[in-house]
Amino acid sequence: MRPVVSFFIIVSLFFSLSAVAENRELIVYSARKEHLIKPLFDFYTQKSGVTIRYTTDKAGLLLTRLKAEGSKSPADLLMTVDAGNLWHAAHLGLLQPVASPILQQRIPEHLRDPDNRWFGLSLRARTIVYHTDRVDPHSLSSYAGLADDKWRGRLCLRTAKKVYNQSLVAMLLHRWGQPKTEQIVSGWVKNLATAPFSDDTAVLKAIAAGQCDLGVVNTYYYGRLLRENPQLPVALFWPDKSEGGVHVNVSGAGITRSAKHPDAARALLEWLTSEEAQKLYAGLNLEYPVNPDVAPVAEVAAWGTFSADPTNLSIAGELQKQAAMLMDRVGYR
Ligand code: FE
């Protein structure tokens, strides 16, 4: 064999081998819990032959880690909850834009980054919940209405430190502006039955126990508790029908700036928005699929339909700091 020919053979062999390596393994950093991602990844591995190695941790810690690792990070994909966290990752320069007509077509525009650095993969509503014996749902209307004097000493909330509440207040800020939002949130604080709780499940349990009459939680926490106790005396209410819609948020993902396998990571992201993956991804956590062509599981569908706030979720990130400061100013801790 002439040396030039053998050189070309070696070079082309090298590129085909690296193409195989490109497609064989992916590394994911996930703030979404292991039991919610492992069944999906196992399914994908079986289907595609791609092995997925993952690390799960709190969102903030994963962002710190990605930042510290810089271009040496082994992570291809970051998965996390709340648009505020996804926005933050993009803002820190940890994610890269992904050009994918499939993702653009399957994910509604308001549930993904306008610059294509993160994409919502499942949808949750942060909505009002009430005790079915103690509250007439006709007396409910909106998030702003929870500031009304009639709810004095009857409201339970989760702490303002949680990004879910910061995103909710950020979206209210966008909708109503600073003075009115400040009025609303200070009304909530006045109406609290007890100090804010550290999680949504505690809010639901306090309502069920009669410690308070209503609150605001993410829908899947309600679904989980209802599964444990079908007699739970708590129901969901869809607010803001004529005021811009129910506040929704996402869990989602983005390809890291340092990804060693960006094409394989994009293929996984695209698969996650397919019908078979969406059913599993949303269903495992009693969430709504982001892909509007995929129906939620029966348990979730039973809660009825609602109109979601169509504002792009990047606003939740942009106004997050302002929202946190506002909450602090009115004594919501
Ligand atoms: Fe959660």
Residues whose N, C-alpha, C, O or C-beta is under 5 A from the ligand:
A	BS01	FE	none
